[in-house]
Amino acid sequence: MKICIFTETYYPVIGGGETQARLLAEGLVTAGFSVILLTRRSDVDLPKVEHYGAVTVYRLPPVGSGQLKKWGLIFSSVPALFRLRREYDLLFVSGFRIVGITAVLLAKLLRKKIILKADSQGEMSGDFFTAGLAKIHLTPGRFPFSLFLRARNAILRRADAFTAITDDIAAELGDVRISTGAVHKIPNSVDTGRFFPVDAAQKAALRRQLGLPEAGKFIVYTGRLVSYKGLPLLLKVWNDLQRKHEAAYLLLVGTGGLDIHNCETELKQYVQEKGLTESVFFTGSVDNVENYVQASDIFALPTEDDAMPSSLIEAMGCGLTAVATPIGAIKSIINQQQNGLLVQPGDYQQLYDALDRLLTDDALAARLAQAGWQTVQHTYSATIVTERYARLFRKTAGLL
């Protein structure tokens, strides 16, 4: 069976959606599928066609950075989907908020099966676009965007199936009259062959290799450096926390990227102004995220808006104790004080107390970390999740 995965951005762009698309593509190849991938050429230095193992990636215009350029995929994907039509039987759209329109129309024209996956809350309702629309003084409910949204959703509803990574997203799909039978709840996954715990000696060796202090404890965040992940609050908490825990460090892995909420510059300015350069490390874009996670002790994700962050289950897969907020799927991943700690979004004191507690109580941190690792093994491993997608694809294609 031949699959085409269509997504706005892809590796080497680092982010939750990009990671999940890559895991699925590689997992499907291992399961015996033929896979191609369509995405936007978000950097002029990226080739138009590239091979990652058995997965062929086709990168489409518009080329380069810029928030509005992703909308160009609505048009540039038409000739690509038609030209490559013999290379796929089923089209899987990861993050359909923009490219879903073209994908559904072309799939129906070419008589291909199509499945849409929502990577974020609000893709169907239009709430996902709120921040961007605010810049031009619009809301999802105001004309002309409301008209576009209704027309778009009428087209999207013609897809053969939908996947939802959280209960909230599944409910959102139901709210726009998509039948329950067409919605399949499949969570994001983690590559447990890449994200796994290391012992103390290996942790020390990784720190030396990465140029980090060998002694002390590390709190790590991985992902885009964007404001809605609660990073401004995390730095404010750290400004006070590091005075009590002088042998502790904060590690921020990632960049602001193309996200409209990019706050990387503001975070670095804050670190400079507060004299935190000795205890806060910015890695920039890296290919070995797992090494930075394995070199750390505690994972912090004080996010204010998330569907299902891959970074959380990656950290839990590495045996780190997690502190996060009960947002989206996180509230079903973490059971309070059973396999991690939950704090309310935007609450300075709760975040301070949770991190302080874990930096102080090694026994608690170890117990939560072990339980978190077991959660990942039983529910979120890439092998388990890929098997569920493979079955859905075969069923949708009439092969089961």
Residue pairs with C-beta under 8 A, 6 or more apart in sequence:
1 33
1 34
1 89
1 90
1 393
1 394
1 397
1 399
2 33
2 34
2 35
2 36
2 87
2 88
2 89
2 90
3 28
3 33
3 34
3 35
3 36
3 88
3 89
3 90
3 91
3 92
3 393
4 35
4 36
4 37
4 38
4 81
4 84
4 87
4 88
4 90
4 91
4 92
5 21
5 24
5 25
5 35
5 36
5 37
5 38
5 92
5 93
5 94
6 37
6 38
6 39
6 77
6 81
6 91
6 92
6 93
6 94
6 99
6 103
7 17
7 18
7 21
7 37
7 38
7 39
7 93
7 94
7 95
7 99
8 17
8 39
8 40
8 70
8 73
8 95
8 98
8 99
9 15
9 17
9 18
9 39
9 40
9 42
9 70
9 258
10 18
10 21
10 22
10 37
10 39
10 57
10 59
11 18
11 19
11 21
11 22
11 52
12 46
12 285
12 287
13 42
13 257
13 258
14 224
14 254
14 255
14 257
14 285
14 286
14 289
15 223
15 224
15 257
16 119
16 188
16 223
16 308
16 309
16 310
16 311
17 94
17 95
17 119
17 120
19 310
20 94
20 119
20 188
20 189
20 310
21 37
21 94
22 52
23 189
23 190
23 191
23 382
23 385
23 386
24 92
24 94
24 385
24 386
24 389
25 35
25 37
25 52
25 55
26 52
26 53
26 55
27 382
27 383
27 385
27 386
27 389
28 35
28 386
28 389
28 390
28 393
29 35
29 53
29 54
29 55
30 386
31 386
31 387
31 390
33 390
33 393
34 54
34 87
35 54
35 55
35 56
36 55
36 56
36 57
36 58
36 84
36 87
36 88
37 55
37 56
37 57
37 58
38 58
38 60
38 77
38 80
38 81
38 84
39 57
39 58
39 59
39 60
40 59
40 60
40 61
40 62
40 69
40 70
40 72
40 73
40 76
41 48
41 59
41 60
41 61
41 62
41 63
41 64
42 59
42 63
42 64
42 65
42 69
42 258
43 63
43 64
43 65
44 63
44 64
46 59
47 59
48 58
48 59
49 56
49 57
49 58
49 59
50 56
50 57
50 59
51 57
58 80
58 84
60 73
60 76
60 77
60 80
61 72
61 76
62 69
62 72
62 73
62 76
63 69
65 258
66 258
67 132
67 258
67 260
70 98
71 98
73 98
73 99
73 102
74 98
74 99
74 101
74 102
75 102
77 99
77 102
77 103
77 106
78 102
78 106
81 91
81 102
81 103
81 106
81 110
82 106
82 110
85 110
85 112
88 112
89 112
89 113
89 397
90 112
90 113
90 114
90 115
90 393
90 396
90 397
91 103
91 106
91 107
91 112
91 113
91 114
91 115
92 114
92 115
92 117
92 393
93 99
93 100
93 103
93 114
93 115
93 116
93 117
94 117
94 119
95 117
95 118
95 119
95 120
95 123
96 103
96 116
96 117
96 118
96 123
96 156
97 118
97 120
97 123
97 128
97 129
100 116
100 152
100 155
100 156
100 159
101 152
101 155
101 156
103 114
103 116
104 114
104 116
104 155
104 156
104 158
104 159
105 155
106 112
107 113
107 114
107 159
108 114
108 158
113 160
113 396
113 397
114 159
114 160
115 159
115 160
115 161
115 162
115 163
115 392
115 393
115 396
116 156
116 159
116 161
116 162
116 163
117 162
117 163
117 164
117 165
118 124
118 162
118 163
118 164
118 165
118 169
118 172
118 173
118 307
119 165
119 307
120 128
120 307
121 127
121 128
121 166
121 168
121 169
121 172
121 305
121 307
121 328
122 128
122 129
122 130
122 172
123 169
124 153
124 156
124 172
124 173
124 175
124 176
124 178
125 140
125 172
125 175
125 176
126 140
126 141
126 145
126 146
126 149
127 140
129 140
129 145
130 139
130 140
131 260
131 261
132 260
133 139
133 140
133 145
138 145
139 145
140 146
140 149
153 176
157 176
157 177
157 178
159 182
160 182
160 396
161 182
161 183
161 184
161 392
161 396
162 173
162 178
162 182
162 183
162 184
163 183
163 184
163 185
163 186
163 389
163 392
164 170
164 172
164 173
164 183
164 184
164 185
164 186
165 185
165 186
165 187
165 188
165 307
165 308
165 329
166 185
166 187
166 307
166 308
166 328
166 329
166 332
167 185
167 329
167 332
168 307
168 328
168 329
169 307
170 183
170 185
173 183
174 180
174 183
184 388
184 392
186 385
186 388
186 389
186 392
187 308
187 329
187 379
187 380
187 385
188 308
188 309
188 310
188 313
188 329
188 380
188 385
189 310
189 313
189 380
189 381
189 382
189 384
189 385
189 386
190 310
190 313
190 314
190 316
190 317
190 376
190 380
190 381
190 382
191 382
192 317
192 376
192 377
192 381
192 382
192 383
194 290
195 290
195 293
195 294
195 314
195 315
195 317
195 318
196 294
196 317
196 318
196 319
197 294
197 318
197 319
197 373
198 206
198 294
198 318
198 319
202 294
203 294
203 295
204 214
206 291
206 294
206 295
207 213
207 214
207 295
208 214
209 291
210 291
210 292
210 295
212 218
212 249
212 251
212 281
212 295
213 249
215 247
216 247
216 248
216 249
217 245
217 247
217 248
217 249
217 297
217 298
217 359
218 248
218 249
218 250
218 251
218 295
218 296
218 297
218 298
219 238
219 248
219 249
219 250
219 251
219 296
219 297
219 298
219 299
219 300
219 355
219 359
220 250
220 251
220 252
220 253
220 292
220 293
220 296
220 298
220 299
220 300
220 315
220 320
221 229
221 231
221 234
221 250
221 251
221 252
221 253
221 254
221 299
221 300
221 301
221 311
222 253
222 254
222 289
222 292
222 293
222 299
222 311
222 314
222 315
223 229
223 253
223 254
223 301
223 309
223 311
224 254
224 255
224 256
224 257
224 259
224 262
225 231
225 252
225 254
225 255
225 256
225 257
225 262
225 263
225 264
225 267
226 256
226 257
226 259
226 261
226 262
226 263
227 261
227 263
227 266
228 261
228 303
228 304
228 305
229 301
229 302
229 303
229 304
229 306
230 301
230 302
230 303
230 304
230 325
230 345
230 346
230 351
231 252
231 263
231 267
231 302
232 263
232 266
232 267
232 270
233 302
233 346
233 348
233 351
234 250
234 300
234 302
234 351
235 250
235 267
235 270
235 271
235 274
235 276
235 280
236 348
237 348
237 351
237 352
237 355
238 250
238 276
238 279
238 280
239 274
239 276
240 352
241 248
241 352
241 355
241 356
241 359
242 248
242 250
242 276
242 279
244 356
245 356
245 359
248 279
248 359
249 279
249 280
249 281
250 276
250 279
250 280
250 281
251 280
251 281
251 283
251 292
251 295
251 296
252 267
252 280
252 281
252 282
252 283
253 283
253 286
253 289
253 292
253 293
254 283
254 284
254 285
254 286
255 264
255 284
255 285
256 262
256 263
256 264
256 265
264 282
267 282
268 282
270 276
271 277
271 280
271 282
283 292
286 292
289 314
290 314
290 318
293 299
293 314
293 315
293 318
293 320
294 318
296 315
296 320
297 320
297 321
297 365
298 320
298 321
298 322
298 323
298 355
298 358
298 359
298 365
299 311
299 312
299 315
299 316
299 320
299 321
299 322
299 323
299 324
300 323
300 324
300 351
300 355
301 309
301 311
301 312
301 322
301 323
301 324
301 325
301 330
302 323
302 324
302 325
302 343
302 345
302 351
303 309
303 324
303 325
303 327
303 330
303 345
304 325
304 327
304 345
304 346
305 327
306 327
306 328
306 329
306 330
307 328
307 329
308 328
308 329
308 330
308 333
309 324
309 328
309 330
312 322
312 324
312 330
312 333
312 334
313 333
313 376
313 380
315 322
316 322
316 333
316 339
316 340
316 369
316 372
316 373
316 375
316 376
317 373
317 376
317 377
317 380
319 369
319 370
319 372
319 373
320 369
320 372
321 340
321 341
321 358
321 365
321 366
321 368
321 369
321 372
322 334
322 339
322 340
322 341
322 368
322 372
323 340
323 341
323 342
323 343
323 351
323 354
323 355
323 358
324 330
324 334
324 340
324 341
324 342
324 343
325 342
325 343
325 344
325 345
326 334
326 342
326 344
327 345
330 342
331 342
333 340
333 375
333 380
334 340
334 341
334 342
334 372
336 342
337 368
338 368
338 371
339 368
339 371
339 372
339 374
339 375
340 368
340 371
340 372
341 354
341 357
341 358
341 368
343 350
343 351
343 353
343 354
344 350
357 364
358 364
358 365
358 368
391 400
394 400
